[in-house]
Protein backbone atom coordinates (compact mmCIF):
# COMPACT_ATOMS: atom_id res chain seq x y z
CA UNK A 1 0.00 0.00 0.00
CA UNK A 2 1.68 3.20 -1.20
CA UNK A 3 1.30 6.52 0.64
CA UNK A 4 -0.63 9.29 -1.09
CA UNK A 5 2.25 11.60 -1.94
CA UNK A 6 0.02 14.10 -3.72
CA UNK A 7 -2.15 14.54 -0.64
CA UNK A 8 0.96 14.94 1.51
CA UNK A 9 2.25 17.67 -0.81
CA UNK A 10 -1.04 19.51 -0.60
CA UNK A 11 -0.94 19.34 3.18
CA UNK A 12 2.61 20.67 3.25
CA UNK A 13 1.63 23.47 0.86
CA UNK A 14 -1.29 24.34 3.14
CA UNK A 15 0.87 24.38 6.30
CA UNK A 16 4.44 25.31 5.35
CA UNK A 17 7.17 26.04 7.89
CA UNK A 18 8.86 29.44 8.06
CA UNK A 19 11.71 28.91 5.64
CA UNK A 20 12.59 26.84 2.61
CA UNK A 21 11.74 23.13 2.71
CA UNK A 22 14.80 21.14 1.65
CA UNK A 23 13.41 17.66 2.13
CA UNK A 24 10.11 16.18 3.22
CA UNK A 25 9.31 12.49 3.38
CA UNK A 26 6.70 9.96 4.43
CA UNK A 27 7.86 7.86 7.37
CA UNK A 28 5.91 5.82 9.94
CA UNK A 29 4.02 2.66 8.99
CA UNK A 30 4.26 3.36 5.25
CA UNK A 31 8.05 3.47 5.44
CA UNK A 32 8.19 0.52 7.83
CA UNK A 33 6.18 -1.72 5.51
CA UNK A 34 2.97 -2.29 7.44
CA UNK A 35 0.46 0.49 6.69
CA UNK A 36 -3.24 -0.22 7.06
CA UNK A 37 -6.13 1.38 5.20
CA UNK A 38 -6.75 3.68 8.16
CA UNK A 39 -3.10 4.62 8.80
CA UNK A 40 -2.28 8.29 9.11
CA UNK A 41 0.37 10.04 7.02
CA UNK A 42 3.57 10.74 8.94
CA UNK A 43 5.19 13.63 7.07
CA UNK A 44 8.65 14.54 8.34
CA UNK A 45 10.89 17.16 6.82
CA UNK A 46 13.84 19.51 7.00
CA UNK A 47 13.57 23.24 6.44
CA UNK A 48 16.15 26.02 6.35
CA UNK A 49 15.25 29.20 8.18
CA UNK A 50 16.04 32.42 6.29
CA UNK A 51 19.65 33.25 7.13
CA UNK A 52 18.75 36.80 8.16
CA UNK A 53 16.39 35.41 10.81
CA UNK A 54 19.35 33.65 12.48
CA UNK A 55 21.26 36.90 12.97
CA UNK A 56 18.84 38.82 15.17
CA UNK A 57 18.03 38.73 18.86
CA UNK A 58 15.32 36.11 18.53
CA UNK A 59 16.13 32.82 16.87
CA UNK A 60 13.42 31.21 14.77
CA UNK A 61 11.80 28.10 16.21
CA UNK A 62 13.61 24.86 15.40
CA UNK A 63 10.47 22.78 14.89
CA UNK A 64 7.25 23.17 12.93
CA UNK A 65 4.29 20.89 13.75
CA UNK A 66 0.80 20.47 12.37
CA UNK A 67 -1.64 17.60 13.04
CA UNK A 68 -5.13 17.51 11.59
CA UNK A 69 -7.51 15.54 9.42
CA UNK A 70 -7.01 16.76 5.86
CA UNK A 71 -9.17 15.55 2.98
CA UNK A 72 -10.31 12.67 5.17
CA UNK A 73 -6.80 11.54 6.19
CA UNK A 74 -5.02 12.30 9.44
CA UNK A 75 -1.80 14.10 8.54
CA UNK A 76 1.02 14.51 11.06
CA UNK A 77 3.56 17.04 9.78
CA UNK A 78 6.81 17.89 11.54
CA UNK A 79 9.78 19.68 10.04
CA UNK A 80 12.99 20.63 11.82
CA UNK A 81 15.40 23.43 11.03
CA UNK A 82 18.51 22.41 9.14
CA UNK A 83 20.99 23.27 11.89
CA UNK A 84 19.08 21.19 14.43
CA UNK A 85 18.85 18.27 12.00
CA UNK A 86 22.59 18.19 11.33
CA UNK A 87 23.38 18.44 15.04
CA UNK A 88 21.01 15.55 15.74
CA UNK A 89 22.54 13.48 12.95
CA UNK A 90 25.96 13.90 14.51
CA UNK A 91 24.49 12.64 17.80
CA UNK A 92 23.20 9.48 16.09
CA UNK A 93 19.53 10.38 15.78
CA UNK A 94 17.86 7.69 13.66
CA UNK A 95 14.69 9.69 13.06
CA UNK A 96 16.66 12.22 11.03
CA UNK A 97 18.52 9.47 9.17
CA UNK A 98 15.29 7.72 8.23
CA UNK A 99 13.56 10.79 6.82
CA UNK A 100 16.58 11.48 4.63
CA UNK A 101 16.76 7.86 3.47
CA UNK A 102 13.01 7.45 2.90
CA UNK A 103 12.10 6.61 -0.71
CA UNK A 104 8.81 8.49 -0.28
CA UNK A 105 10.00 12.05 -0.85
CA UNK A 106 7.42 14.74 -1.55
CA UNK A 107 9.94 17.53 -2.15
CA UNK A 108 12.37 16.88 -4.98
CA UNK A 109 15.56 18.72 -5.86
CA UNK A 110 19.32 18.89 -5.32
CA UNK A 111 18.98 19.45 -1.58
CA UNK A 112 17.79 15.87 -1.08
CA UNK A 113 20.91 14.45 -2.69
CA UNK A 114 23.14 16.95 -0.88
CA UNK A 115 21.74 15.85 2.48
CA UNK A 116 22.10 12.19 1.57
CA UNK A 117 25.72 12.82 0.62
CA UNK A 118 26.34 14.22 4.11
CA UNK A 119 24.98 11.14 5.90
CA UNK A 120 28.18 9.01 5.70
CA UNK A 121 30.06 11.84 7.43
CA UNK A 122 27.65 11.66 10.38
CA UNK A 123 27.42 7.91 10.99
CA UNK A 124 28.94 6.46 14.14
CA UNK A 125 28.25 4.00 16.92
CA UNK A 126 26.33 6.78 18.64
CA UNK A 127 23.24 5.57 16.77
CA UNK A 128 23.10 2.64 19.21
CA UNK A 129 21.84 4.96 21.94
CA UNK A 130 18.97 6.19 19.77
CA UNK A 131 17.72 2.76 18.78
CA UNK A 132 18.21 1.19 22.22
CA UNK A 133 16.29 4.06 23.81
CA UNK A 134 13.56 3.94 21.17
CA UNK A 135 13.12 0.20 21.76
CA UNK A 136 12.76 0.73 25.50
CA UNK A 137 10.07 3.33 24.91
CA UNK A 138 8.16 1.14 22.46
CA UNK A 139 8.13 -1.78 24.89
CA UNK A 140 6.71 0.50 27.59
CA UNK A 141 4.05 1.65 25.13
CA UNK A 142 3.22 -1.91 24.16
CA UNK A 143 2.62 -2.89 27.78
CA UNK A 144 -0.01 -0.13 27.94
CA UNK A 145 -1.92 -0.84 24.72
CA UNK A 146 -0.89 -4.36 23.54
CA UNK A 147 -1.38 -3.74 19.83
CA UNK A 148 0.21 -5.40 16.83
CA UNK A 149 1.44 -1.95 15.81
CA UNK A 150 3.49 -1.30 18.94
CA UNK A 151 4.98 -4.79 18.84
CA UNK A 152 5.98 -4.35 15.20
CA UNK A 153 7.49 -0.96 16.02
CA UNK A 154 9.64 -2.68 18.64
CA UNK A 155 10.85 -5.26 16.12
CA UNK A 156 11.41 -2.59 13.49
CA UNK A 157 13.47 -0.28 15.65
CA UNK A 158 15.78 -2.93 17.07
CA UNK A 159 16.41 -4.46 13.65
CA UNK A 160 16.98 -1.09 11.97
CA UNK A 161 19.54 -0.23 14.64
CA UNK A 162 21.28 -3.56 14.36
CA UNK A 163 21.42 -3.40 10.56
CA UNK A 164 22.79 0.15 10.65
CA UNK A 165 25.54 -0.81 13.11
CA UNK A 166 26.46 -3.92 11.13
CA UNK A 167 26.40 -2.44 7.62
CA UNK A 168 26.43 1.35 7.88
CA UNK A 169 23.19 1.42 5.86
CA UNK A 170 19.76 2.74 6.84
CA UNK A 171 16.97 0.18 6.35
CA UNK A 172 13.62 0.91 7.98
CA UNK A 173 11.43 -1.54 6.01
CA UNK A 174 10.53 -4.31 8.45
CA UNK A 175 9.63 -7.01 5.87
CA UNK A 176 13.08 -6.54 4.32
CA UNK A 177 14.77 -6.68 7.72
CA UNK A 178 12.76 -9.71 8.82
CA UNK A 179 13.77 -11.58 5.66
CA UNK A 180 17.42 -10.60 6.15
CA UNK A 181 17.48 -11.93 9.71
CA UNK A 182 15.30 -15.00 9.05
CA UNK A 183 12.27 -13.79 11.02
CA UNK A 184 9.68 -15.03 8.54
CA UNK A 185 7.24 -15.79 11.37
CA UNK A 186 6.56 -12.03 11.53
CA UNK A 187 4.56 -12.30 8.30
CA UNK A 188 1.38 -13.15 10.21
CA UNK A 189 1.83 -10.21 12.57
CA UNK A 190 2.50 -7.89 9.63
CA UNK A 191 -0.69 -9.07 7.92
CA UNK A 192 -2.69 -8.49 11.09
CA UNK A 193 -1.46 -4.91 11.41
CA UNK A 194 -2.18 -4.19 7.74
CA UNK A 195 -5.80 -5.19 8.34
CA UNK A 196 -6.41 -2.40 10.88
CA UNK A 197 -4.36 0.34 12.54
CA UNK A 198 -5.35 -0.43 16.14
CA UNK A 199 -5.80 -4.20 16.15
CA UNK A 200 -5.16 -5.58 19.65
CA UNK A 201 -3.19 -8.62 20.77
CA UNK A 202 -3.95 -11.10 23.56
CA UNK A 203 -1.56 -10.86 26.51
CA UNK A 204 -0.42 -14.46 26.11
CA UNK A 205 0.54 -13.84 22.49
CA UNK A 206 2.40 -10.70 23.43
CA UNK A 207 4.35 -12.60 26.07
CA UNK A 208 5.51 -15.08 23.43
CA UNK A 209 7.26 -12.31 21.48
CA UNK A 210 9.05 -10.61 24.36
CA UNK A 211 11.92 -13.14 24.80
CA UNK A 212 12.76 -12.81 21.11
CA UNK A 213 12.75 -9.01 21.27
CA UNK A 214 15.00 -9.07 24.33
CA UNK A 215 17.37 -11.40 22.48
CA UNK A 216 17.38 -8.95 19.58
CA UNK A 217 18.22 -6.18 22.03
CA UNK A 218 21.27 -8.20 23.09
CA UNK A 219 22.20 -8.62 19.42
CA UNK A 220 21.89 -4.84 19.03
CA UNK A 221 24.38 -4.39 21.88
CA UNK A 222 26.79 -6.90 20.31
CA UNK A 223 26.48 -5.11 16.98
CA UNK A 224 27.67 -1.94 18.64
CA UNK A 225 30.78 -3.64 19.96
CA UNK A 226 31.71 -5.16 16.58
CA UNK A 227 30.44 -2.35 14.35
CA UNK A 228 32.65 -1.08 11.51
CA UNK A 229 31.34 2.41 12.30
CA UNK A 230 33.65 4.72 14.26
CA UNK A 231 32.95 5.74 17.84
CA UNK A 232 32.27 9.33 16.76
CA UNK A 233 31.22 10.93 13.46
CA UNK A 234 34.14 11.02 11.00
CA UNK A 235 33.15 14.21 9.19
CA UNK A 236 31.80 16.76 11.65
CA UNK A 237 33.97 19.51 10.13
CA UNK A 238 32.67 18.65 6.65
CA UNK A 239 29.08 18.85 7.87
CA UNK A 240 29.67 22.18 9.58
CA UNK A 241 31.38 23.65 6.53
CA UNK A 242 28.48 22.57 4.32
CA UNK A 243 26.01 24.21 6.71
CA UNK A 244 27.97 27.47 6.77
CA UNK A 245 28.19 27.57 2.98
CA UNK A 246 24.46 26.87 2.75
CA UNK A 247 23.70 29.73 5.15
CA UNK A 248 25.97 32.13 3.24
CA UNK A 249 24.34 31.19 -0.05
CA UNK A 250 21.02 32.11 1.55
CA UNK A 251 22.25 35.64 2.13
CA UNK A 252 23.33 36.01 -1.49
CA UNK A 253 20.04 34.64 -2.80
CA UNK A 254 18.00 37.01 -0.63
N, C-alpha and C positions, 0 to 999 in steps of 0.2 A: 504494500500500500504506500504510494508515493505522497509526500506532503504537497499541499496546494501552494506552490511558490508564488503564483500570481496573487492569491489572496494575501499572502504574507507581505508581498511588495506593496499592495494597496494599504495594508495596515501601517507599515513603516512610513509610507508617504503621508498618511493621515496623522501620524504621531511621531514626527522626526525629532531627534535630539538636537541640541544647540551645537552646531558644528557640522563638519562634513563626514558622512558615513563612508568609512573605508572598506568595511567588510560586514556582512550580516548573513547569518546562516540559520538553518533549522537544526536544532539539536533535540534532546529529549528522546521520547520513544521512537520517533521516526528515524533518528540517527542510530539508535540502539538496535533497531530491527524488530521491534514488537509493538507497532502502533495498532490501536483498535479504531473502529469506525468513529467512536466518540472521543478520541484523543484530542487534546488541545494542541495548538501550535506553539512550540517553544522557539522563540525568535531571539537570537543572541548575537550582538554585534560589537563593532569597534568604531568609535567616532573620534575625530580630531577636533578639539576645540579651536576656534580662531586664535592664532598666535597672539594677537593684540590683547585678547581677554586673559592671557596668562601673565601679562606684564603689570597689571594694575594691583590695587590693594586687595580686591576680592577675587579669589580664584573661582573659575567656573566649577560646577558640581562634576564629580568624576563619574557619576552613574545616572542613567536615564531609564525610568521604568514606566511601563504602561500595561495594565491588565484589564481586558474587557471582552465581552462577547461582540464579535464583529462579523457581520454577514452570516450569523448563525454559528460561528466557530469561536471558541474561547482562544484568544490570542494573548500570549505572555511575552512581551517585548522587554528586553534589557540590553542596553548598550553601555559600554564603559569607555572612558576617555583613553586615548592612545598611550599616554604616559603611564597610567595605572596598569593597563594591560601588559605593557612590556616589563614593568616592575614585577607584576605577578608571574609572568612567564619565567623570569629569572629565579623566582622563589619556588618554581616547580608546580604552578597551578594548572591542573589538568583541564579545568573548565575552559580556560583561555586557549589551551592547545587544541581542544576538541572543536571549538567553534572555527578556528582557523583551518583545521583539517577537514571539516565537514564537506561532503560533496554537494550538499544542498545549499548553495550560495544564492542569495537573492539580490546581491549587489555585485556586479561584475566590473572588472577593470584591473589595471596594473597594480593597484594597492594590494589586492588579494595575493598575487604572486610575490610581491615584495615582502609581505608579512610571512608568507610560507618560507621564503628564503632565509628569514631571520631565525626560524624555529631551531635549526640545528645548533645555532650559537647559544641557545638558551637551555638546552637539554642537559640534565644532570640527575644524579641519584636523589636530589631533593624532591623529585616527583613522588617518591615513596611516601613521604609524609602526607601529601594530598590524598592519595588513593587509600592509604591505611585509615586516615581520619574520616574520609567519605564512607568507607565501608562500615566503620563503627557507627556512624550516624544512621546509615540505612538499616542496620540491624536493630537499632533502637526504634526506628520508625516501624519496622516490620512487627516488632513485638506489640506495638499499639494497634495496628490495623489488620495484620495478617492477610495481606493481599498478594496475589501473584505478581503484581507490579513491583511491590517493594522487594520481594524476594529476587526477582529478575534484576532489579537495580543493584542488589548486593552482588550477585554473580557478575554482572557487567562491570562494575567498578573494580572489583578485585582482579578480574582477568585483563581488563584494559591496563591497569597498573603493572601487572606482571609482564604482559607482552611488551609494554613500553620499556621497562627495565631490561628485559632480555634482548630486545632487538633495536631499540632506539626509534621505533615507529609507533605512530598513534593509530590505534584500531579500536573504535568504539562500538562496532557492530557485533552484538552478542552471538548471533548464529555463526558468524565467521570465527569468532573466538572459541565458541563451544566445539566447532568442528576441529579447530587446530589443536585443542587440548583433549579431544576425545570424549567430550561431555554430551554425547548424542541423546542421552536421556532427558536433556532439557527441552527437546522438541515438543513434548506434551505440554510442558509448562508455558512455553512460548505460544503454542496454539491457544491455550486457555486465556492468556492475557490478550491476544489479538481478538478474541470474541467479545470482550467488554473491558472497559478501562478499570473498573473497580471490582472485578470479580474476587471473591474472598477465598481463603484456603482454610481447611480444617486444621486445628492445632496439631493433631497427630502427624499430618502430612508435612506441616511446617517443620516439626521436630526432626523429621527424617532428613531434611536438607541441611540442617545446621552443622552437623559434623563435617560434611563435605566443604561447606563454606569456611569453616575454621581451618580445615586442612589447606584450603586455597590461600587463606591469610598467611599461614606458615610458609607456603610456597612464595608468596609475595615478599616476605621478609628474606628468604633465601635468595630471591632474584636480586634484591638490593645488594646483598653481599658479593654476588658474582657478576654484577652488571658491568657491561663494557662502558657504560656512561661514566663520566668523571664525577667526582664528589661535588664539584661546583661548576656553574656554567662556564664553558670555554671561551665565550665571545662576548662578555659583558661590555667591553669597550667598543666592539663593533656595533652592538645594539644601541648603545648610547650615542655613538656618532651618527648612526642612521636617524635616530630621533631628532637630534639637533639639526641635521640637514633638512629634515622634513619640516621642522618648525620654521627654519629660516626661509625655506621655499614658500611657506605660507605668508610670510611678510611681503615677499616680492610679488606674489600673486594678488595680494589685496591692494 
